[in-house]
C-alpha cells in the first residue's frame, strides 16, 4: 500500500505543476492580449497571476515573492498582488517524516534522538522543521526537504522564464535575463542542505564576536543533503515587538543592521532573504529583548571583494560629490553603456538606497514617507527615465544586494526604528580596503569548510 500511496502522491504533484503551468501560460496570453489591444487591465491581470501562482505552495511562490521585492522589476499592481502570497506550505504528514528520516539516517533513525516531534514546528516552501532532542540532551531543529523538490524547482524556474520573457516583450525597460539567471542559481542552491550547513558555519565564524546576533551551530552527525540539523534557538517573532518601547525596537533594528551589513562590508557575504520568518528575537537574563536569532542560511550570496569595494566607492562618491568614483563603482558592478543620462538615472535609485546612510542624524529609514510608498516614487522616476534611454541589463550580482537593502528597510519600517544609520554604516566600513576583505573572506571560508 505504501508504494501505491507514493505513486498517488507523485501523480498528484505532477498534476498540480501541470495545472499551475497551464494557468501561468493562460494568464500570460491574457496579459499579452490586453496589452496588444490597448486595454488597461493591470489590476485584474495581476490578481489572475497571483491566483495562478497561489495554486502551488512551493518554490514558485518563493520566486514570486522575491520578484515582488525588487523595485521596478514588476509594475506596482503586480508587486502588490504577489506580496500577498504566503510562503507557508501545508506540512507533510507523519508518513513522509518517517520515510525521509529513514532515507537520510537509516532504519534506526529514531535511536539517534532522545525525542523527536513528528509534528512540524514550522513549514515553508522547500521543507519543514521539526523540534527534537539529541542523545546528548541538546535541543535541535531538524529541517526536512520536501520530496521531489529538485524537479519542482526546475518546473517552477521554467515558469519563471515564461514570466520574464513576457515582461521583456511587454515592458523592455529592464533586461531581465541576468536577474533570471541569478534567481535560478540561488534557488537551486537552497536545495543543497550540505551547502546550507557550511553557510551556517560561515556565519558562525563571521558573527562570533557580535552579541546582538546568535547563529545556530550545525549538528554534522545528524545532517545530510536533504536533512539539516541545527541547535535550537529559542525566540519570538519580531512583529511581536513593534509596539514595545523605542529603545527595545531600536536595539532590534541595530541587531538586524549588524546581521546583514557587517558580514557584507567586512567579509563580502550577504544573507539574500531578510524574510520575517528567517529570524526571531531572543531575550536576556532579565527578560528584555536582547537581539536576534538568524535561523535560515539557504539563500547566501558570497561576493567578490571588488563588488564590496564598488558599494563603498558609490557611497563615498555620492557623499563627496565625486562623479568619477560613482562611475567607477557602476563599472565595477558590471553596468554597461554608462552614458551621462544613464548614470543620472542610476543615481536616482542609488540616492534612495544610500539616503539614510548619508544622512548624519537620528531618523527613521523612510523619514516621513508612508510605508506603502517607500521607494515607489523613486522606482517610478527610474522607470520613466529608462523608457527614454532603452533597456538596461541589471548585473546579476546586484539582484540580492538590492533585495537585502529593500527587505531590511521594510523591517526598519515595521519596527519604527529611529537610528543614526550613517554612524552604523561608517562603523561597518571603518578601515575598509579590498585587500582586507579578500583576506578576511578567504580565512572565513576556509574555517567554514568552503572553497576560498
N, C-alpha and C positions, 0 to 999 in steps of 0.2 A: 504493500500500500504506500510505503514511503516513496518508492520510485514513481508511482502514479501521481502522487501529490507534487513531487518535484517537477514532473513533466507538465502538470497543470499550471504550476507556478511560472515556469519558463514560458509557456504558451501565453499566459495572461500578460506577462511582462512584454513579450514581443507584440501582442495586440495593442497594448497601451502605447508603446512607442510608435507603432504604425499609425494609430489614431492621432496622436499628437503631431506627427509629421504631416499627416494629411491636413489637420487643422491649421498648422502654420502655413503650409502651402496655399490653402484656401484663403487665409487672411492676406497673404502676400499678393495673391491675384486680385483680391478685393481692393487693397490699398492702391495697387498699380492702376486698376480700372478707374477708381475715383479720381486719382491724380491726373490720369490721361484725359478724363472728361472735364477736368477743371472744377470738380465738386469739392467742397470743403467738408470732409468727413473725419477730420483728425481725431476728435474725441471718441467717436464711435468705432473707428478702426483701432484705436489704442485699446479700448475696452475689449474688443474682439480678440486682439493679440494676447492680452493678459489672460483672457479666458482660455485661449488655446494652450498657453504655457501652463496655466494653473491646473490643467488636466493631468499633469505629471509632477509628482513631488520628488524631483530628482535633480541631477546635475544641471539640466537646462534652466531650472529656476535659479540656481546659484549664478549661472552666467547672466541671466536676465537681470537679476538684481545688481550684478556688477556693472552691466551696461548702463543701468539707470543712475549709477553714482558718478559716471564720467560726464561732466558737464558738456553740453552741446554735441555729444555723440548721438543723442536721440532728441527729437522735438519734445518740448516740455510736456505735452499731453501724454506722450508715450512714457516718459520718465516717471510721471506721476502715477500712472496705472501700474507700471512694473514694480515700483517701490512698494505697492500694496501687497505684492506676493509674499507669502510666508515661506521661509526655508524649512520649517519644521515638517518632517515627513512622518507618516504613520509608522509606528515601530513595528519591526518584525517580531513574530511570536516566539515562544519558548522552543519550539521545534527547530527553528532557524538558529537560535542561540546555541543550542546543544550541538547541532551539526557543525556550525562554524568553529566553535571551541574545540571540538574533537578533531576537525581537519587541521587546526593550527597547532594544538598542543598534544594531540594523541588521545586515545580512548580513555586514558586515566586522567584527563584534564582536571576533573573535579578534585583529585587528590593534590593538585598543585596549589589549592586555596584552602584557607580555613573557613571561608564563607564566600559565596558568590550569589549575588542577587540577579535572578534571571529576568526580572522586570527592569527595563531600561530606565536610567535616571534622566536621560536626555536622548532625543532623536533629531537628526539633521538630514541634509540632502544626500550625503555619501555613506553615512554609518550611524551607529547608535552607541551610547555609552552606558556601561554597567558598573555599579559600585561593587567592590569586593574587598576581601581582607586576605593578604598573602600569608603564607605559613609563618613568616617571622613577625606577624602582627601588624604590618604596615597597611594602612588603608590605601587602596589603589582604585584608579579609574581604568576600565578596560574598554577601549573603543573597537568595535567590531564593524568591519566594512560590509555593506550590504552585498548580496550575491549579484553577479553579472555586471558589476559596476564598470568594468573596462569597456564592454560592449555598449553599455548605456551612455557612457561619456562620449564615445565615438559617434553614436547615433545623435546625441544632442549637439555635438560640435558640427555635424553635418547640417543640422537645422540652423545653427548659428551662421554658417556660411550663406544659407539662403537669405537670412535676415540682413546680413551685411551686404550681400550683393544687391538686394532690393534698395538698401539705404544708398549705395553708390549710384544706382540708376536714378533714384528719385531726388536725391539731395547730395550732389557731388562736392560739397564744400570741404569735407574731410575724407581723405582716402583711408578706408578702414582696414586695409589688408594687414598692415603691421599690427594693428590693435587685435585683430582676429588671431594672428599668429601668437601673440603674447598671451592672450587669454587661454588659448588652446594648450600652450606649453605649461602654464601654471595649473590649470585644472587637471591635466594628465599627471602632473607631479603629485597632486593630492591623493592619488590612488596608491602611492608607494609609502606605506607606513614606516618602512625602514628609513627612508629619507626623512620623514617627519620626525622620527626618533632622533636622528642626527641634528636636525634643525632645533629641536628642543634642547639637546645638549649644547648646541652652539649658543643659544640664548642664555643657558645657564652659565656659560663662560663669560659672555659679554656683560651680563647684568649681575654678576656675583657680588659686587660691592654696592648695588643700588637698593637701599632699604625700602623704597616706595613700590618696588615691583618684585613679586615672587614668581619663580619659574619652577614647574614640577620636574622632579628627577625621573629618568626613564628606568623601567624595570626590564632590562635586556633579557632576563631569564624567562619573562612572561610576554615577550613581544615577537611578532613575525611580520611578514609583508602585508598581512591583512588584519592583524591584531596589534594594537598599540596599548601598552600598559604603562601608566604614569602614576606617580604619587598623587593621592587625592588631596586637593587643596580646598579647604572649607571656605566658602564665600557666599556673598549675597549679590543679587542683581543690582547693577549700578543705577538703574532707573528708580530704585527704591530710595535713593539718596538725593533726588532732585529738589526736595523741599527741606533738606537739612540746613544747618547754619552755614553762612557763606564760607567760613574758614574750613569747614569739612568738605564742601563742594570744591573749593579751590585746591585743597590738598589732593583730592582725587584727580582733578584736572592736571596738576603737576605730575602726578604719577603716570597719567596717560601720555603726557608730553615726553617724559623720560623713557617710557617703554617703547615709543616709536622713534623719536629723533636722536636719542643717544646712540642706539645701535647703528643708525644710518650715518650720522655725522662722524662717528669715530671708527666704525668697522665696515661701512658700506653695505649694511644689511637692513632690510625693512620688512615689517610684517604687512603683507598686502591686503589684509582683511580686517579692518577695525570695526567688525560687526559687534553689536551689543552682546551677542551670545558668546563671544570669544574671551571674555574677561569677567571676573567677579571682584567684589570688594572684600578685603579681609580687615578684621578689627585687631586692635592692640590689646594688651592685658587688661586695660581699663574699659574695654568695650567700645572704644572710639574707632571710627573708620580710619585705617592707617595707610592703605594703599590698595593696589590691585593685584589679583592673580591673573597671569597671562596663560590661557589654557590651550589654545589651538595653534599648531605650527605647520599646518598643511600648505598654507599659501605664503611662503617666504621667498623674497627676492634678494639675491646677492648681486650687488652692482660692482662693475669695475671701478676702482678708486677714481679714475678720471671723470666718471659721471658725478661722483660726490663733489669733486673739485668744481665741476660745472655748476652745481647747485650753489656752492659757496660763492663762486665768481658772479653768478647772476644776482645774488643777494647784495654782495658788495658793490657791484656795478650800478644797480638800481639805487642803493642807498647813497652812493657818492656821485651819481650822475655821470658815470664812466661808460660811455656808449661802446667803446672798443671792448671793454670787459664783458658787457652784456652780449654783444655779438659773438664773442669767443665762446661764451657759455652755451649759446644756442648751437654753435657749430660742434662743440664737444658732444652735445646731446644727440646730434645727428640730423638736425633740421637742414633741409636743402633749399637752394634758391633764395638765399636771405637778402632780398632787396629791402630798401628802406621802408617801403609800405608794409611788407610782411613783418618786419621787425617791430614796427609800431603796433601792429595788431597783436603780436605775441606778447608785447609789453602790457597790453590791457589785462590779459589774464595773469601775467606774472605779477603785476602790481596788486591784483586782487589776492593771489595766494600769499605773497610776501608782505602784504599791507600790515597785518598785525605784528609781524616780526620787525618791521622797520619803524614802528611807532613806539617811541621810548616813553611809555606811560602805562598805568594800570587801566585796562579796558576789557570789554567783552570781545569775543572773536568777531562778532558781526558789527559791533559799535553802532547800535541803533537800527540796523536793518532788520526787518521782520524775518524770523527764522525760515518761513516758507519761501522767502525771496532771496535767501542767501546765495549769492553767485549768479542768480538769474539775469540780472541787468548786464553784468559783465559778459556772460555767455552769449546773450543776445547781441551785444555790440560786436563781439568777435565774429559771430555767425554772419551778421550783415556785412561786415568788412570783408570777410573771406569770400563772400559771394562775388564781390567785385574783383578779387585777386585770382580766383581759380582754386582748384583743390590743393590741399596741404596734406602731406604724409606725416602723421604723428609717429615719431620714433618709438619702437616697441618698449624700450626701457622707461619711457616717460609714463606709460599707462598706469602702473601700480603706484608710482610716486605720486601722481596726480590724485589717484583714488584715495591713497592714505591721507593726503592733506585734506580732501573734502570730507572723508569719513571722520577724521579727528575733529574737524570743525563742527560737524554735527554733534559729536559728543560734548564738546565745549558749550554748544548752544543748549543742549539738554540740561547740563549742569549749571547753566547761567554763570559760568566761571568768569571772574574778573582778575586778570593777572597781567603782569608786565611780560608779554610774550617776547619782546625784544631782549630783555635780560636773560630769559630762559634760553633763547637761541644763541646769544653771544656766549653764554657759558658752555653750551653744547659744542660750539666750534672753536673754543679758546685753544690757541696753539695749533690750529688746523694746518696740515700740509698733506699733499697727496702721498708723499713718501711714508708719513706716519700711518695713514690709513692702510696703505699697502702692507706695511709690517704687521700692524695690529690684526688686519683681516687674515693674513697668512697664518699667524700664530693661533688665532681663534679657530679657524677652520681645521687646522692640524689637531688641536686639542679636542675638537668635537668629532674627529674621525672623518672629516670631509676633505676632498681634494683641494689643496691650496692653489 
